[in-house]
Amino acid sequence: MKNPRVASGLALALASAAVLSACGSSSSNSSTSSTSGSSGGSAATVVMGTAPDYLDPQLGYTTQSAEATYPTYTGLVTYAHKNGAAALTVIPGLATTVPTVSNGGKTYKATLRPGLKFSNGAVVKASDFTYSIERALKLNWGGDAFYTANIVGATAYQKGTSQTISGITTDDATGKITINLIAPYGAFDNVLAFPSSAIVPSGTAMKNLSNNPPPGVGPYQITNVVNGEASWTMTINPTYNAEAIPGIPPAHVNVNVKVEANNQTEAEDVLNGTADVFDPGDTLPPALISQITGSSHFTKEPIQQTFYFFLNTKIKPFNNILAREAVVEALNQSALSRLDSGNFSPGCYFLPPGIVGHPTAPCPYGDPSAGGSIAKAKALVAKAGLTGYPVDVYGETRSPRKEFVDYYASVLNQIGFKATEKILADATYFPTIGNLKLNPQTGFADWNQDFPNPIDFYLLLDKSSIQSTNNQNFSQVDDPHIQSELKALGSVPAAQLGTVSARWQALDQYVAKQAYEAVFGYQQWPKFASSRVNFAALDFIPLYGIDWSSIQLSQ
């Protein structure tokens, strides 16, 4: 998932993801947002560095979006509302149990819980699930390959050659839902746990509803969206019945979310108590590091997120492996880490530590802890006959993302290219570079896990992810060896990933050898809140950030 914190990822990633970012004039949901939570306390305030790509669950694909949609929209399954690694467990959501699997891993069956209601009071029906997946496909959700590559009939529906998804059948009378897959896919429960797979009412408009998000089932409803997600309110859902859905507790307070592009101001607001939660995907300002890290309301949380520069393999100069190798050889990952206040560890492999398949072998091009070799890289560029070749380098405005690209562009110039920076607004960055008409040569990207499985990271190297809009495979990698391995490895159930760890390692070493991406590090996120937040009760979710429904205020 891209995390465009500004990113992811993501995320996200998720900033990321769609052909158009949510935009327009001020708009608000027809629901009225109260200023107090269920306990009568004042609303909490969350500050985040960039707006979500979308607040519509079937469009959002960044971590900022998921933070809002995860506690608002629930699917057949979801993730446990727990802190840390425990939050990576898939649990039943609107289904009575996690789906049963049969037919050699190709048939998933679930039953909808009875008596469920959307936030607008409408009754939830089994057929609403089919409609919700159809809606994600029609809206070109950034991860729609998870559906089209797996569910029978999903591609035909998306292309308009079928009126529905033939692989999904439902019975509103019994609540039974059956999903047939093209082939076994070991991470399909995780696909069902995406916010994009959450259930919305049949008939919900097939258009971007970020300024007036549709009804859902969850602790919150999203209201009062202003200026293309510059701010909004997470209002406690009056129809939510936590007793009907075990494992998803109710929210404690309403949450006002405000986008604050200056991370210095964002952190200061939390320190002085004018805001309550710092968005964990944002970078702590160096000037405040000692003050923040000395707080009892701060911890560093491990996540699985990869930072990299994409290298477009379809056009010059990076369709030449020598040019790609030169970039990797030249990068000083430690210097890049310092630009991020030292919050990530240098590396070269696409799969981050903590994900099955992360290689332990030495990097094929240089030692990330030793600094890059400009001389060696310059020689490679010259050997490729590309000295002086112009390169547009895309990046985001927000610190340290812009500083990453400033550094990267300077390195490209030092090794013989003629680099020009193309800095785009944070909220539109990933939708812009994800449009194939732009066909960008290179630029910044990151990916925060959608779920704890290497197949998720390899969405970005899968040829099926190359699409005209919402493209996730920025390097446009189309490699038969990768495709062959993904076909085999993707069918392995999540519980058996350890049995194919060596094979994933070999694939990731192959990708590093091909220099398809210039990886430079793996991040940690800050969990940081004001003194009035019950910090012990505040749940950090490695997938998305903070579970806003866990926010409790002491005053």
GUGU-427577 format. One record per residue (C-alpha): chain; x, y, z. Coordinates in steps of 0.02 Angstrom, whole numbers. Each point is the difference from the previous one (the first is absolute). Layout:
// residues N
cadena/px/py/pz
A/X/Y/Z .
...
END
This chain:
// residues 555
cadena/px/py/pz
A/0/0/0 .
A/72/163/-47 .
A/37/118/139 .
A/10/172/-78 .
A/40/78/162 .
A/35/151/-38 .
A/-40/-210/-45 .
A/-35/-206/-2 .
A/31/-81/-11 .
A/-177/-80/-32 .
A/55/-2/-3 .
A/-62/12/-48 .
A/27/84/-64 .
A/-67/35/20 .
A/12/206/-38 .
A/-17/-105/-137 .
A/-107/-73/-106 .
A/-127/68/-107 .
A/-15/91/-161 .
A/-73/152/86 .
A/31/54/177 .
A/-152/48/99 .
A/-27/183/-27 .
A/-129/137/-14 .
A/-79/132/106 .
A/-49/-19/181 .
A/-126/-136/26 .
A/-68/-91/150 .
A/-98/-153/41 .
A/-182/27/42 .
A/30/-76/172 .
A/31/120/142 .
A/164/-20/90 .
A/-9/15/188 .
A/143/69/102 .
A/2/-134/132 .
A/27/-185/8 .
A/-100/-136/83 .
A/75/43/168 .
A/-44/182/-16 .
A/180/61/-20 .
A/61/122/-130 .
A/50/-59/-173 .
A/178/-52/-36 .
A/103/80/-138 .
A/114/-95/-118 .
A/123/94/-110 .
A/71/-82/-156 .
A/125/62/-126 .
A/-98/-34/-158 .
A/-179/-31/-48 .
A/-58/-176/-44 .
A/-7/-37/-185 .
A/-185/-38/28 .
A/-123/-18/144 .
A/-106/-115/-107 .
A/39/-180/55 .
A/-6/-70/-177 .
A/128/128/-60 .
A/118/31/145 .
A/170/-82/-12 .
A/113/93/119 .
A/34/-22/183 .
A/-81/169/34 .
A/-159/-62/-83 .
A/4/-166/94 .
A/18/86/168 .
A/-169/79/-34 .
A/-86/-144/-89 .
A/61/-145/110 .
A/-108/50/150 .
A/-143/59/-112 .
A/-25/-139/-129 .
A/4/-184/44 .
A/8/-146/-121 .
A/-36/-184/21 .
A/165/-7/95 .
A/111/134/73 .
A/154/18/109 .
A/-1/-16/188 .
A/-19/164/92 .
A/157/-30/102 .
A/169/82/26 .
A/155/-47/-98 .
A/26/-170/-80 .
A/-165/-65/70 .
A/-88/121/-120 .
A/61/-103/-148 .
A/-121/-142/39 .
A/-150/-20/-115 .
A/-163/-17/98 .
A/-183/-16/-51 .
A/-80/167/-41 .
A/-175/3/-73 .
A/12/-189/-27 .
A/-35/-120/141 .
A/170/-84/-23 .
A/154/16/-108 .
A/-52/-79/-167 .
A/17/-187/-20 .
A/110/-55/-144 .
A/-31/-151/-112 .
A/21/-58/-180 .
A/189/-5/15 .
A/9/178/65 .
A/-111/74/-136 .
A/-168/18/90 .
A/-32/114/149 .
A/-165/-5/93 .
A/-65/117/135 .
A/-164/45/82 .
A/-50/178/40 .
A/-42/40/181 .
A/-188/30/20 .
A/-73/168/47 .
A/143/111/-57 .
A/-37/181/-44 .
A/95/132/-96 .
A/31/169/81 .
A/-153/68/-90 .
A/-110/-135/78 .
A/-19/-108/-156 .
A/11/-188/23 .
A/157/-86/-66 .
A/-32/-135/-130 .
A/113/-136/-68 .
A/-19/71/-176 .
A/76/163/62 .
A/167/-91/5 .
A/-7/-37/-187 .
A/-48/180/-36 .
A/144/67/104 .
A/130/-103/-95 .
A/-81/52/-164 .
A/10/181/54 .
A/187/-14/38 .
A/27/-72/-174 .
A/-104/132/-89 .
A/89/138/94 .
A/170/-74/-47 .
A/62/-20/178 .
A/190/3/-1 .
A/15/-180/60 .
A/-137/-71/-110 .
A/122/-131/-67 .
A/-29/-90/166 .
A/-178/-29/-63 .
A/25/-20/-187 .
A/146/-120/19 .
A/-93/-109/125 .
A/-190/5/-8 .
A/-88/-92/-141 .
A/-88/125/-112 .
A/74/157/77 .
A/94/48/-157 .
A/-152/-28/-110 .
A/-105/111/113 .
A/131/137/2 .
A/12/-3/-189 .
A/-189/8/-17 .
A/-22/-169/-84 .
A/-98/-66/150 .
A/-138/82/101 .
A/65/-69/164 .
A/147/-98/73 .
A/-39/-180/-41 .
A/117/-66/134 .
A/-101/76/142 .
A/-171/-68/48 .
A/-106/59/146 .
A/-165/-41/84 .
A/-83/145/90 .
A/-122/-117/89 .
A/136/-106/82 .
A/143/125/-3 .
A/112/-127/-87 .
A/141/62/-112 .
A/109/-108/-114 .
A/155/62/-90 .
A/85/-106/-134 .
A/182/34/-43 .
A/89/-29/-164 .
A/140/-88/93 .
A/50/-19/183 .
A/64/162/76 .
A/70/-18/175 .
A/-28/180/50 .
A/-182/13/-53 .
A/-63/25/179 .
A/112/155/2 .
A/-80/60/-162 .
A/-170/-15/83 .
A/67/103/145 .
A/44/150/-110 .
A/-107/154/37 .
A/-42/-6/-186 .
A/-85/-169/32 .
A/-107/76/138 .
A/-187/-7/-28 .
A/-98/154/-53 .
A/-185/3/-50 .
A/-52/-61/-172 .
A/-40/150/-108 .
A/140/107/71 .
A/53/115/-142 .
A/137/-65/-114 .
A/102/158/20 .
A/123/78/121 .
A/-95/38/161 .
A/147/64/101 .
A/-88/165/39 .
A/-155/-93/58 .
A/57/-177/46 .
A/-128/-140/-12 .
A/-78/-89/150 .
A/98/-142/77 .
A/4/-117/149 .
A/128/44/133 .
A/35/103/156 .
A/4/163/-99 .
A/-80/91/-144 .
A/94/133/-98 .
A/-83/171/1 .
A/35/183/-34 .
A/128/-25/-138 .
A/73/168/-49 .
A/104/55/-149 .
A/50/-167/-75 .
A/40/-84/167 .
A/91/148/75 .
A/-100/-42/156 .
A/-142/-112/53 .
A/-80/-77/154 .
A/-4/-181/55 .
A/-171/0/83 .
A/-53/-144/112 .
A/-121/-110/-99 .
A/-167/-1/93 .
A/-56/-163/-82 .
A/157/-99/40 .
A/-31/-148/114 .
A/164/-65/67 .
A/-89/-148/82 .
A/-52/-60/-173 .
A/180/2/-64 .
A/120/-69/130 .
A/178/63/-14 .
A/-43/172/-66 .
A/-29/112/152 .
A/-96/163/-11 .
A/88/167/-15 .
A/25/108/155 .
A/3/177/-68 .
A/-32/93/-161 .
A/161/44/-92 .
A/31/159/-99 .
A/132/-32/-133 .
A/101/146/-68 .
A/130/-4/-138 .
A/153/102/50 .
A/132/1/-135 .
A/137/70/115 .
A/65/-141/108 .
A/79/125/121 .
A/-171/78/34 .
A/-78/-173/5 .
A/119/-59/136 .
A/-10/164/97 .
A/-190/-14/3 .
A/12/-170/84 .
A/135/57/122 .
A/-101/150/58 .
A/-164/-94/5 .
A/-94/92/-138 .
A/-3/-168/-91 .
A/-1/-175/72 .
A/78/-124/-122 .
A/145/21/-122 .
A/-27/-104/-155 .
A/133/-138/10 .
A/42/-1/-185 .
A/64/178/14 .
A/180/47/37 .
A/43/76/168 .
A/86/169/-22 .
A/186/-9/48 .
A/-12/156/109 .
A/-127/-85/114 .
A/70/-177/2 .
A/76/7/174 .
A/-155/79/75 .
A/-117/-126/-81 .
A/103/-157/31 .
A/16/49/183 .
A/-188/0/20 .
A/-93/-141/88 .
A/-125/12/-143 .
A/124/-56/-134 .
A/64/-166/-65 .
A/79/-60/-163 .
A/-102/-136/-83 .
A/69/-127/-125 .
A/-91/-15/-165 .
A/34/-81/-168 .
A/27/143/-121 .
A/124/17/-144 .
A/65/167/-66 .
A/65/-1/-178 .
A/24/95/-162 .
A/-93/-79/-145 .
A/92/-23/-165 .
A/-111/-10/-155 .
A/60/-154/-93 .
A/-99/39/-158 .
A/86/161/-54 .
A/175/75/-3 .
A/109/8/96 .
A/-59/-131/124 .
A/-48/-130/-128 .
A/188/-29/5 .
A/55/-108/147 .
A/167/91/9 .
A/-92/163/33 .
A/-104/-81/137 .
A/153/-82/76 .
A/88/169/-2 .
A/-138/79/104 .
A/8/-137/131 .
A/190/7/8 .
A/-3/190/24 .
A/-127/14/141 .
A/61/36/175 .
A/-141/-76/102 .
A/71/65/164 .
A/-7/178/-66 .
A/-182/-26/-47 .
A/-37/-69/173 .
A/71/157/79 .
A/-123/104/-102 .
A/-139/-98/88 .
A/68/37/174 .
A/76/-175/3 .
A/-170/-85/4 .
A/41/-137/-124 .
A/135/-129/-25 .
A/95/-9/-165 .
A/-31/-148/-115 .
A/-6/-59/-181 .
A/-134/-135/-5 .
A/-180/33/-47 .
A/-71/-112/137 .
A/30/86/167 .
A/60/-84/161 .
A/-144/-85/89 .
A/-80/-62/-161 .
A/26/-183/-46 .
A/130/-8/-139 .
A/107/150/46 .
A/174/-53/-59 .
A/149/-7/116 .
A/129/-12/-141 .
A/115/149/-39 .
A/-72/129/-119 .
A/49/-29/-182 .
A/53/180/-29 .
A/99/82/140 .
A/-21/-2/188 .
A/-145/109/62 .
A/91/37/162 .
A/159/55/-88 .
A/-66/140/-112 .
A/-14/4/-189 .
A/135/2/-132 .
A/-21/149/-115 .
A/153/-48/-103 .
A/-60/-176/-34 .
A/-175/61/-43 .
A/68/134/-117 .
A/100/-131/-93 .
A/-156/-108/-21 .
A/-99/146/-73 .
A/142/35/-121 .
A/10/-184/-49 .
A/-185/3/-39 .
A/26/150/-113 .
A/-121/104/103 .
A/110/142/63 .
A/-98/162/-10 .
A/-168/-88/-25 .
A/-144/105/73 .
A/-97/-75/146 .
A/-156/71/82 .
A/-5/-42/184 .
A/-171/2/85 .
A/-27/37/183 .
A/-115/73/131 .
A/4/169/84 .
A/4/-54/180 .
A/156/-21/105 .
A/96/-114/-4 .
A/-75/-68/-161 .
A/59/151/-98 .
A/172/-11/80 .
A/11/-182/-55 .
A/-30/54/-179 .
A/118/149/15 .
A/136/-121/52 .
A/-47/-127/-133 .
A/1/129/-140 .
A/171/62/55 .
A/66/-178/-5 .
A/-70/-27/-175 .
A/89/157/-57 .
A/163/-56/80 .
A/-1/-167/-90 .
A/-29/77/-171 .
A/-186/24/-27 .
A/-84/170/-22 .
A/-133/-4/136 .
A/-149/117/16 .
A/-111/-7/153 .
A/-189/-8/-21 .
A/-73/35/172 .
A/-187/-28/14 .
A/-128/38/136 .
A/-7/-137/130 .
A/-185/-39/-20 .
A/13/-24/-189 .
A/172/-79/-12 .
A/-41/-186/-8 .
A/-155/20/-110 .
A/107/102/-120 .
A/149/-118/-14 .
A/-124/-145/-7 .
A/-69/64/-165 .
A/88/-90/-143 .
A/-24/148/-116 .
A/132/91/104 .
A/118/-149/-13 .
A/123/71/129 .
A/182/-54/-11 .
A/40/-5/185 .
A/-49/69/169 .
A/-38/-32/182 .
A/-117/-137/60 .
A/-33/-102/155 .
A/-107/-148/48 .
A/-74/-45/168 .
A/-67/-176/14 .
A/-184/-28/-37 .
A/19/-165/91 .
A/146/-100/70 .
A/41/-102/-155 .
A/137/24/-131 .
A/-129/-17/-139 .
A/-66/170/51 .
A/165/88/-33 .
A/15/-90/-166 .
A/-160/82/-60 .
A/121/140/-48 .
A/101/-117/-110 .
A/-146/-96/-74 .
A/-37/38/-183 .
A/-187/-11/35 .
A/17/156/107 .
A/51/104/-151 .
A/-159/94/-45 .
A/-42/163/-86 .
A/-55/84/162 .
A/36/-47/180 .
A/157/-88/-58 .
A/97/-73/146 .
A/145/-75/-99 .
A/89/166/-30 .
A/155/-86/-71 .
A/-116/-93/-121 .
A/90/-163/36 .
A/-58/-142/-113 .
A/117/-145/37 .
A/-48/-180/-44 .
A/102/-70/144 .
A/-90/109/125 .
A/-169/-46/-74 .
A/40/-185/7 .
A/53/10/182 .
A/-150/104/51 .
A/-117/-128/-77 .
A/77/-136/106 .
A/32/96/161 .
A/-165/92/0 .
A/-98/-159/32 .
A/91/-41/162 .
A/-116/26/150 .
A/57/133/123 .
A/25/-129/137 .
A/126/-92/-110 .
A/107/146/-58 .
A/149/-62/100 .
A/13/-151/-116 .
A/39/112/-150 .
A/107/131/87 .
A/158/-53/-95 .
A/-90/14/-166 .
A/-61/175/41 .
A/177/47/51 .
A/67/-61/-167 .
A/-131/100/-94 .
A/38/159/97 .
A/187/-23/-31 .
A/-38/-19/-185 .
A/-100/163/1 .
A/143/91/87 .
A/122/-69/-130 .
A/-111/68/-139 .
A/-4/169/90 .
A/-184/22/-40 .
A/-17/117/150 .
A/131/102/92 .
A/-44/-46/179 .
A/77/110/135 .
A/-80/-44/166 .
A/-132/-68/118 .
A/-97/113/118 .
A/-56/7/181 .
A/-152/104/46 .
A/-25/112/152 .
A/-147/-29/116 .
A/-18/173/77 .
A/-147/78/91 .
A/-43/144/115 .
A/-1/-14/189 .
A/-189/-10/7 .
A/-6/-162/-101 .
A/-6/-165/92 .
A/161/-60/-81 .
A/-9/-176/70 .
A/-167/-27/-87 .
A/55/75/-166 .
A/17/-139/-129 .
A/132/7/-136 .
A/-40/-104/-155 .
A/153/-47/-103 .
A/-107/1/-157 .
A/-79/172/16 .
A/63/101/148 .
A/-110/46/148 .
A/-168/-83/29 .
A/-98/160/29 .
A/-142/-95/82 .
A/122/-41/143 .
A/29/184/43 .
A/-53/41/178 .
A/20/169/83 .
A/38/29/183 .
A/-76/175/-3 .
END
